[in-house]
């Protein structure tokens, strides 16, 4: 399987960066075995939440408690297959929020305790991405890198824009349809800006996919009456080294957030595994926070009617 990673920066004009990666085969299944999910509420409703548990069955925050990097020796106490150091240098955990070909805009609730996945709500309505011909919903498995955070008070030197107050986004470009809440291992290939050989591999084995990806991000907000998105770096791809530096930077921002060394605003930093974080809670407190969320079905559950938009140029 393969993955595209997307970094959004706020500012005028808006800038979007895409990072590419490939997921690590059997490592994907191993990662998912370490984490489990629990639904509360009704899907396609505003009260739906998907909470995460670790291998021992304790509630965790996917934002804060799932490690960014895949450990070369073990993860959550479970031994991993040995690999070369350079392989693990570029091996990251990805949390799948939105399965390929679906429309519901699911996201980690960064402002809620234990950060479950929920459906994005705008103007009181559940958010669905439009079908823009010839695409159906999201054209990849979409998600995020845990333990990363784009500080909205910090300006990026490359794009001259501020962070969007969220973890880094990921577009998994493999051949499988994954599930919401899956945790997989991905390798980074690059970031939107300068062409390199990794990006050329995607062009070779998946012809037209990069162009489709850029076109999708350019147009996906147009059906909502918004202008086309603009990309940083003139719509080209920067190399893997640049992408890894961006990930490293956002991981440092996340560390500062969890140590209360910066202003996180409404971001909820409750966690159970970051030992030196002032926001750390006990397993019993985490369970109490989850159980306070309603688990009863909502009769207002509503899936969006499927409509295609034709936006030719």
Residue pairs with C-beta under 8 A, 6 or more apart in sequence:
1 22
1 23
1 25
1 28
1 172
1 173
1 174
1 175
1 176
1 184
2 20
2 21
2 22
2 23
2 172
2 173
2 174
2 189
2 202
2 206
3 20
3 21
3 22
3 23
3 94
3 140
3 141
3 170
3 171
3 172
3 173
3 174
3 186
3 187
4 18
4 19
4 20
4 21
4 140
4 170
4 171
4 172
4 173
4 213
5 18
5 19
5 20
5 21
5 145
5 168
5 169
5 170
5 171
5 186
5 188
5 191
5 243
6 16
6 17
6 18
6 19
6 168
6 169
6 170
6 171
6 217
7 16
7 17
7 18
7 19
7 150
7 168
7 169
7 191
7 246
7 250
8 14
8 15
8 16
8 17
8 150
8 164
8 166
8 169
9 15
9 16
9 17
9 150
9 156
9 159
9 161
9 162
9 163
9 164
9 232
10 152
10 161
10 162
10 163
10 164
10 165
11 159
11 160
11 161
11 162
13 230
14 161
14 229
14 230
15 159
15 161
15 230
15 231
15 232
16 192
16 217
16 229
16 230
16 231
16 232
17 159
17 191
17 192
17 193
17 231
17 232
17 233
17 238
17 246
18 171
18 191
18 192
18 213
18 214
18 217
18 237
19 168
19 170
19 188
19 189
19 190
19 191
19 192
19 243
19 246
19 247
20 173
20 188
20 189
20 190
20 191
20 198
20 199
20 202
20 237
20 243
21 92
21 94
21 170
21 172
21 186
21 187
21 188
21 189
22 174
22 186
22 187
22 189
23 94
23 172
23 174
23 184
23 185
23 186
23 187
24 70
24 91
24 184
24 185
24 186
24 187
26 81
27 70
27 80
27 81
27 91
27 184
27 185
28 182
28 184
28 185
30 78
30 80
30 81
30 185
31 70
31 75
31 93
31 183
31 184
31 185
32 182
32 183
32 184
33 55
34 54
34 55
34 75
34 76
34 78
34 183
35 52
35 53
35 54
35 55
35 60
35 62
35 66
35 181
35 183
36 52
36 53
36 54
36 55
36 57
37 50
37 51
37 52
37 53
37 117
37 180
37 181
38 50
38 51
38 52
38 53
38 290
39 48
39 49
39 50
39 51
40 47
40 48
40 49
40 50
40 51
40 116
40 290
40 293
40 294
40 295
41 47
41 48
41 49
41 293
41 294
41 295
41 296
41 297
41 298
42 48
42 297
42 298
42 301
43 301
44 104
44 119
44 126
44 301
44 302
44 303
45 119
45 126
45 298
45 300
45 301
45 302
46 119
46 121
46 126
46 298
46 300
47 294
47 298
48 118
48 119
48 298
49 109
49 112
49 116
49 117
49 118
49 293
50 106
50 116
50 117
50 118
50 180
50 181
51 59
51 114
51 116
51 290
51 293
52 59
52 60
52 61
52 62
52 65
52 66
52 114
52 116
52 181
53 59
53 60
54 60
54 65
54 76
55 76
55 77
55 78
58 272
58 283
58 286
58 287
59 114
59 272
59 283
59 286
59 287
59 289
59 290
60 66
60 114
60 271
60 272
60 273
60 286
61 114
61 115
61 270
61 271
61 272
62 95
62 108
62 115
62 116
62 117
62 146
62 183
63 108
63 110
63 115
63 146
63 147
63 167
64 115
64 146
64 147
64 254
64 258
64 269
64 270
64 271
64 273
64 274
64 277
65 146
65 271
65 272
65 273
65 274
66 93
66 95
66 146
66 147
66 183
67 75
67 93
67 146
67 147
68 92
68 93
68 145
68 146
68 147
68 148
68 247
68 251
68 254
69 88
69 91
69 92
69 93
70 80
70 88
70 91
70 92
70 93
70 185
71 80
71 88
72 80
72 82
72 83
72 85
72 88
73 79
73 80
74 80
83 91
87 187
89 244
90 187
90 188
90 240
90 244
91 185
91 186
91 187
92 145
92 185
92 186
92 187
92 188
92 247
93 145
93 146
93 183
93 184
93 185
93 186
94 143
94 144
94 145
94 170
94 172
94 183
94 184
94 185
94 186
95 108
95 143
95 144
95 145
95 146
95 181
95 182
95 183
96 141
96 142
96 143
96 172
96 178
96 179
96 180
96 181
96 182
96 183
96 184
97 106
97 107
97 108
97 117
97 142
97 143
97 144
97 180
98 104
98 105
98 106
98 138
98 141
98 142
98 143
98 180
99 138
99 141
99 177
99 178
99 179
99 180
100 137
100 138
100 139
100 140
100 141
100 142
100 172
100 177
100 178
101 136
101 137
101 138
101 139
101 177
102 137
102 138
103 128
103 129
103 130
103 131
103 137
103 138
103 304
103 306
104 119
104 126
104 127
104 128
104 303
104 304
105 119
105 120
105 127
105 128
105 129
106 117
106 118
106 119
106 120
106 180
107 117
107 118
107 119
107 120
107 144
107 166
108 115
108 116
108 117
108 144
108 167
109 115
109 116
109 117
109 118
109 268
110 165
110 166
110 167
110 267
110 268
111 266
111 267
111 268
112 118
112 268
113 268
113 270
113 289
114 268
114 270
114 286
114 289
114 290
115 268
115 270
116 290
116 293
117 180
117 181
119 126
119 127
120 126
120 127
121 127
126 302
126 304
128 304
129 137
129 138
129 220
130 220
130 223
130 224
130 307
130 309
131 137
131 306
131 307
131 308
131 309
132 216
132 219
132 220
132 222
132 223
132 308
132 309
132 310
132 311
133 308
133 309
133 310
133 311
135 212
135 216
139 212
139 213
139 216
140 171
140 172
140 173
140 213
141 171
141 172
141 174
141 176
141 177
141 178
142 169
142 170
142 171
142 172
143 169
143 170
143 172
144 166
144 167
144 168
144 169
144 170
145 167
145 168
145 170
145 247
145 250
146 167
147 167
147 251
147 254
148 167
148 168
148 247
148 250
148 251
148 253
148 254
149 163
149 165
149 166
149 167
149 250
149 253
149 254
149 257
149 267
150 163
150 164
150 165
150 166
150 167
150 168
150 250
150 253
151 162
151 163
151 165
151 250
151 253
151 256
151 257
151 262
152 162
152 163
152 164
152 165
152 265
153 162
153 163
153 262
153 263
154 162
154 163
154 253
155 161
155 162
156 162
156 163
158 193
158 232
158 233
158 242
159 232
159 233
161 232
163 250
163 253
165 265
165 267
167 250
167 254
168 246
168 247
168 250
170 186
171 213
172 178
172 184
172 186
173 202
173 206
173 209
173 213
178 184
188 240
188 243
188 244
188 247
189 198
189 199
189 201
189 202
189 240
189 243
190 196
190 198
190 199
190 237
190 238
190 239
190 240
190 242
190 243
191 237
191 238
191 239
191 242
191 243
191 246
192 214
192 231
192 232
192 233
192 235
192 236
192 237
192 238
193 232
193 233
193 234
193 236
193 237
193 238
193 242
194 233
194 236
194 237
194 238
194 239
194 242
195 236
195 237
196 237
196 238
196 239
196 240
198 239
198 240
199 210
199 237
202 209
202 210
203 209
203 210
210 237
214 231
214 235
217 229
217 231
218 228
218 229
218 231
219 228
219 229
219 311
220 229
221 227
221 228
221 229
222 228
222 309
222 311
223 309
223 311
253 262
256 262
257 264
257 267
257 269
258 269
258 271
258 274
258 277
258 279
259 276
259 277
259 278
260 269
260 277
260 278
260 279
269 277
269 279
270 279
270 281
270 286
270 289
271 277
271 279
271 280
271 281
272 280
272 281
272 282
272 283
272 286
273 280
274 280
281 289
